Amino acid sequence: MWKYTPIKGFFYGNYFYGICAIALSIDTSLQLGLPLNNPFYYALISIATVLYYTHAYYIDVIRQPNMANDRSQWYGLHQKNVEKIQIIFTALIGLILLLMVNGLQPHFDQVHWISWALIFALLLISAAYYHQLHQILGKWSLRHAGLLKPFIIGLVWAGLVSFTPVFFYDLSFPGQNRSLDADTWLVFLNNWLYISLLSVLFDIKDVFADAQEKITTWVILLGVKKTLCWLVFPMAILGCLTYWGIAFMQNLTVFRIVFNSIPYVLLITVCTQMHARKSILYYLAIIDGLMLVKAICGMIGTMTI
């Protein structure tokens, strides 16, 4: 089924990432008992996510085309369409930001300075990850951090889907400062750990490319089997047990605890299938798809608190 162009376009064009960003952001608001944000917010994070990933991959493919790579072939075939969509998305982001700043600017000084500092730090880390986004610094990037790479990816994603929804809530309802609450940071840490583990699994796909670039990832350092057994399995179990402990302290219902535990069970299950070579679409749809599963399970769990 992976041969159909619409499916490839959906995943290679990074639109699936945009959906994951929206779903996880909604889940954060529901987990914290907050109202959903303005539709402009969800449009902004979704379009920005698609624009970010597509720009990085597109520049890389244009400079170093690899026709043996299916995604590179797709970008080469759809180069003009990709460029047009990137221009449109950039314009949309500018328009949305203009509207949001115009409406929320009177509330800016009522949000704690620490929250603002965290937002700017998140933007800087995001920009520093791909050297394609800051070419003035040459080829240096946080992607070459090696063993820290998956945790940097998890940090940025957790910031996007766990912190920014609450930050926008603080902007919309001045004086709340919920973005600095302990509950917000528990959700943040939960998503950080989970998405970091998905990023470790993704490094299995990039093992040859990382080796050529001399990036020492966990997979290169330990090998696939040891990475799964010594890192992913223990951390997934630890993450699930930690969530159970927090859930019981907060007197959450068994229904909610069970649904929020399903993503960890699926993560461990997927790990058992990672010894065989997988296609890039498998990683995009199944591995990254666990982010969407996590969001959906979390939303279902909040239906009964």
Secondary structure, 3 states (H helix, E strand, C coil): CCCCHHHHHHHHCCHHHHHHHHHHHHHHHHHCCCCCCCHHHHHHHHHHHHHHHHHHHHHHHHHCCCCCCHHHHHHHHCHHHHHHHHHHHHHHHHHHHHHHHHHHHHHHHHCCHHHHHHHHHHHHHHHHHCHHHCHHHCCCCHHHHHHHHHHHHHHHHHHHHHHHHHHHHHHHCCCCCHHHCHHHHHHHHHHHHHHHHHHHHHHHHCHHHHHHCCCCCHHHHHCHHHHHHHHHHHHHHHHHHHHHHHHHHCCCCHHHHHHHHHHHHHHHHHHCCCCCCCCHHHHHHHHCHHHHHHHHHHHHHCCCC
